[in-house]
Amino acid sequence: MKGKSGNKMALIGCGWLGQAVAQRLIEKHIAVVGTTRSAQRANTLREQGIEPVILDVAALSAANTQALADSPCWMINIPPGRRRIDASVFTEQLCRLIDVAQAQDIQQIIFISTTSVYGESPYTEVSEIKENAPTYPETGSAHAHVAIEQYLRETLPGRHCVLRLAGLVDDQRHPVTSLSGRSQISAPQKPVNLVHKVDVVNAVLAIQQKCIVDDVLHLSATDHPPRKAYYQWAADEKGLQRPDFIKDDKPIGKVIDPQYTLQKLGLTLAYASPYDMLR
């Protein structure tokens, strides 16, 4: 790939998901560069066999991005944060990072996006969402991701793939933890859209190995139980106080259908049902 090492990958944002991807890459004898904003976390990455690069997307420069130039494939996975975000600032920072990738002639960008770009308001009944469904961003994060996806299409045609994720979990990190004990939660019959970290790692590796570009993929479990039944069950499984939901029998919301993505990548989900994700 134009002088770059094909046996190396850069993980821009090497946190919880990135480290799981890194370990699988290392098992396949692919060298991994991982970015972090923390010198302390850099030591942790180094102990895992990851080449650490201290990088803050708010302060990009030719000097602090040079260590990424030798990796032909980047996975960009920088969440905007759980609290209120300035969508315009986040978008500008990620677009500047994409400019760096273009300048360094990076051959493939895997951008980790979110199924929240499809929104919630349009779905007055249960609606199946495929990858080509129109976006309807409502949150600051969703607006930012839509804008960044568009900038990727304009700036790196033939060199990018978008992977939109449903709610990302494993057996330890699960939304029932924050729902536990809450009351009067709306939409009890709304379908659950979750995806397990293991399946996301498998998808990222498949995208990288198959050199998938110019495509929008999304990933979710194929089973979509109603929120009330599922989260009350999950609370019982984890020994937590059950969340309480309002009484409403009307099923509304979106169901993320990942069949195109699974076929494209040649994958079978390890966790096809959210009920498998705590076991």
C-alpha distance (Angstrom), angle and dihedral (degrees) to the residues before:
residue distance angle dihedral
M1 . . .
K2 3.81 . .
G3 3.78 94.5 .
K4 3.78 96.8 -45.2
S5 3.78 122.0 125.0
G6 3.82 109.0 -99.7
N7 3.78 89.1 -162.6
K8 3.79 96.0 66.1
M9 3.80 135.6 77.0
A10 3.79 132.7 -171.8
L11 3.79 120.6 -142.8
I12 3.80 107.8 -157.2
G13 3.79 100.3 -157.0
C14 3.79 105.1 21.5
G15 3.80 100.6 -164.9
W16 3.80 132.2 123.5
L17 3.81 95.8 -35.6
G18 3.79 95.7 31.6
Q19 3.79 93.7 55.4
A20 3.82 90.5 51.6
V21 3.81 89.9 51.4
A22 3.81 89.8 46.9
Q23 3.78 93.9 54.5
R24 3.80 91.7 53.6
L25 3.80 91.5 47.6
I26 3.80 91.2 49.9
E27 3.81 89.7 50.9
K28 3.81 86.7 56.7
H29 3.84 90.2 50.4
I30 3.80 93.2 -109.5
A31 3.80 113.5 142.8
V32 3.80 114.1 -124.6
V33 3.79 131.8 -151.2
G34 3.79 113.0 -166.4
T35 3.79 127.6 -170.5
T36 3.77 126.7 -144.0
R37 3.80 135.4 164.2
S38 3.82 92.8 -137.8
A39 3.80 127.9 79.2
Q40 3.80 88.9 -154.9
R41 3.80 92.1 53.5
A42 3.81 88.5 46.9
N43 3.80 88.0 64.5
T44 3.82 89.8 51.1
L45 3.80 91.1 52.0
R46 3.79 91.3 48.4
E47 3.82 90.2 53.2
Q48 3.81 88.1 55.3
G49 3.79 92.5 54.8
I50 3.81 94.4 -100.8
E51 3.80 120.3 132.4
P52 3.82 102.0 -126.1
V53 3.78 124.7 -141.8
I54 3.79 119.5 -174.0
L55 3.78 104.7 -137.1
D56 3.78 135.1 159.9
V57 3.80 114.2 -168.8
A58 3.79 87.9 -147.8
A59 3.81 89.3 65.9
L60 3.79 108.5 36.8
S61 3.79 119.5 167.9
A62 3.78 138.4 163.4
A63 3.80 88.8 -106.7
N64 3.79 98.8 53.1
T65 3.81 95.0 42.7
Q66 3.80 97.2 46.3
A67 3.81 91.8 90.3
L68 3.82 88.4 63.5
A69 3.79 96.0 54.1
D70 3.82 95.8 87.0
S71 3.82 93.9 58.8
P72 3.81 112.0 88.9
C73 3.80 92.5 -162.7
W74 3.81 127.2 49.7
M75 3.76 128.0 -172.5
I76 3.80 108.5 -155.3
N77 3.79 110.1 -157.0
I78 3.78 109.8 157.0
P79 3.81 111.4 144.8
P80 3.80 115.6 -149.0
G81 3.81 90.7 -128.7
R82 3.77 133.7 -96.8
R83 3.80 96.2 -97.7
R84 3.78 128.6 67.0
I85 3.79 109.8 -53.3
D86 3.76 136.4 -160.0
A87 3.78 96.3 -122.0
S88 3.80 93.8 -166.4
V89 3.81 93.3 54.0
F90 3.81 92.9 46.1
T91 3.81 90.6 48.3
E92 3.80 92.4 49.0
Q93 3.80 91.9 50.3
L94 3.80 94.4 50.3
C95 3.79 92.4 44.9
R96 3.81 89.2 53.4
L97 3.80 88.0 52.5
I98 3.81 89.2 52.3
D99 3.81 88.1 51.8
V100 3.81 88.0 55.0
A101 3.81 90.1 52.1
Q102 3.79 90.1 51.3
A103 3.80 92.3 48.5
Q104 3.81 91.2 49.6
D105 3.82 91.4 48.0
I106 3.81 93.5 -122.0
Q107 3.79 107.8 -173.9
Q108 3.80 101.9 -149.8
I109 3.80 133.4 21.6
I110 3.80 118.6 -169.1
F111 3.78 105.0 -163.0
I112 3.80 116.2 -162.1
S113 3.79 106.9 -143.5
T114 3.80 133.8 163.2
T115 3.80 138.1 -108.9
S116 3.80 86.8 -130.2
V117 3.82 85.1 87.7
Y118 3.82 86.5 79.9
G119 3.81 90.0 62.3
E120 3.80 128.7 -150.7
S121 3.81 108.8 -112.9
P122 3.82 99.1 75.8
Y123 3.79 93.7 61.1
T124 3.80 109.2 83.7
E125 3.78 89.3 159.0
V126 3.79 132.6 23.6
S127 3.82 105.4 -65.1
E128 3.79 128.3 -173.2
I129 3.80 112.5 -130.3
K130 3.78 121.5 -153.9
E131 3.78 126.0 -172.8
N132 3.81 94.0 -94.6
A133 3.82 94.4 53.4
P134 3.81 113.5 126.4
T135 3.78 116.4 -99.1
Y136 3.79 120.9 -116.8
P137 3.81 106.0 -177.8
E138 3.79 115.4 -166.4
T139 3.82 106.1 163.6
G140 3.79 126.8 63.8
S141 3.80 89.9 -111.8
A142 3.80 92.9 51.2
H143 3.82 92.0 49.2
A144 3.80 89.9 50.4
H145 3.79 93.4 49.8
V146 3.81 92.7 49.2
A147 3.81 90.3 51.4
I148 3.81 93.1 47.1
E149 3.80 91.7 48.3
Q150 3.81 89.3 52.4
Y151 3.80 91.7 48.7
L152 3.80 89.7 51.9
R153 3.80 90.9 53.1
E154 3.80 91.2 50.4
T155 3.80 98.0 41.5
L156 3.81 104.7 35.8
P157 3.81 108.8 28.5
G158 3.80 110.1 173.7
R159 3.81 90.9 17.2
H160 3.79 108.2 71.7
C161 3.79 142.9 68.1
V162 3.81 125.4 -169.2
L163 3.80 118.3 -146.7
R164 3.82 113.2 -169.2
L165 3.79 113.2 -161.7
A166 3.78 130.7 -153.9
G167 3.81 116.5 -141.9
L168 3.79 104.6 -38.8
V169 3.81 116.9 -136.4
D170 3.76 146.5 152.5
D171 3.80 130.5 -173.1
Q172 3.81 91.4 -78.3
R173 3.82 102.4 36.7
H174 3.79 108.8 55.6
P175 3.84 134.7 147.9
V176 3.81 93.1 -126.7
T177 3.81 87.1 75.8
S178 3.80 91.3 67.8
L179 3.81 93.4 37.3
S180 3.81 94.2 52.2
G181 3.80 112.6 117.2
R182 3.78 95.4 5.0
S183 3.79 118.1 131.6
Q184 3.79 138.4 -151.2
I185 3.81 93.6 24.5
S186 3.78 111.0 175.9
A187 3.82 131.1 -125.5
P188 3.83 100.6 28.1
Q189 3.81 91.5 178.6
K190 3.79 95.5 49.1
P191 3.83 111.2 124.9
V192 3.79 117.7 -107.1
N193 3.82 116.8 -124.3
L194 3.80 110.9 -166.7
V195 3.79 134.7 150.1
H196 3.80 129.0 -163.5
K197 3.79 121.3 -123.0
V198 3.82 91.1 -124.7
D199 3.81 91.2 59.6
V200 3.80 91.6 47.8
V201 3.80 91.2 51.7
N202 3.81 89.7 50.7
A203 3.81 90.2 50.1
V204 3.82 94.3 49.5
L205 3.80 91.8 50.5
A206 3.80 91.3 48.2
I207 3.83 91.7 50.3
Q208 3.80 90.3 50.1
Q209 3.80 96.2 44.6
K210 3.82 94.6 44.4
C211 3.83 91.6 43.5
I212 3.81 91.9 -129.8
V213 3.81 110.8 -170.6
D214 3.80 138.3 166.3
D215 3.77 93.4 28.1
V216 3.79 138.6 113.0
L217 3.79 113.0 -142.1
H218 3.77 131.4 175.9
L219 3.76 134.2 -165.3
S220 3.78 135.0 -150.9
A221 3.76 139.0 138.3
T222 3.80 111.3 -86.3
D223 3.82 93.6 -129.9
H224 3.80 115.2 77.4
P225 3.82 112.1 -174.1
P226 3.82 120.0 -175.4
R227 3.79 114.9 -88.9
K228 3.77 99.0 -117.5
A229 3.80 96.5 49.9
Y230 3.77 93.2 43.4
Y231 3.80 101.6 44.3
Q232 3.78 93.9 43.7
W233 3.80 88.3 51.6
A234 3.83 90.8 47.3
A235 3.81 91.2 50.6
D236 3.82 89.4 53.4
E237 3.81 90.6 49.0
K238 3.80 92.1 52.5
G239 3.80 95.1 40.6
L240 3.81 92.9 -114.9
Q241 3.77 131.8 138.1
R242 3.77 110.4 -87.9
P243 3.81 118.3 -109.4
D244 3.79 114.7 -121.6
F245 3.80 122.2 -133.3
I246 3.78 132.8 -161.7
K247 3.78 117.9 -106.0
D248 3.78 107.5 -96.9
D249 3.79 124.9 137.0
K250 3.79 96.8 -172.7
P251 3.83 111.1 110.9
I252 3.81 110.8 -144.6
G253 3.78 135.5 156.9
K254 3.77 142.2 66.9
V255 3.79 131.2 -56.0
I256 3.81 113.5 -153.6
D257 3.81 108.9 -138.0
P258 3.84 109.6 -157.9
Q259 3.81 98.3 178.8
Y260 3.81 96.0 111.5
T261 3.80 90.9 49.7
L262 3.80 93.3 47.3
Q263 3.80 91.6 49.8
K264 3.79 92.9 44.8
L265 3.80 91.6 52.3
G266 3.80 96.9 36.6
L267 3.80 91.7 -123.1
T268 3.78 136.1 148.7
L269 3.80 113.9 -159.1
A270 3.79 115.9 -111.8
Y271 3.82 87.5 -157.2
A272 3.80 108.0 34.6
S273 3.81 92.6 161.8
P274 3.81 130.2 46.2
Y275 3.80 85.9 -134.8
D276 3.82 87.6 69.1
M277 3.79 94.3 53.5
L278 3.80 98.2 80.5
R279 3.80 95.3 45.5
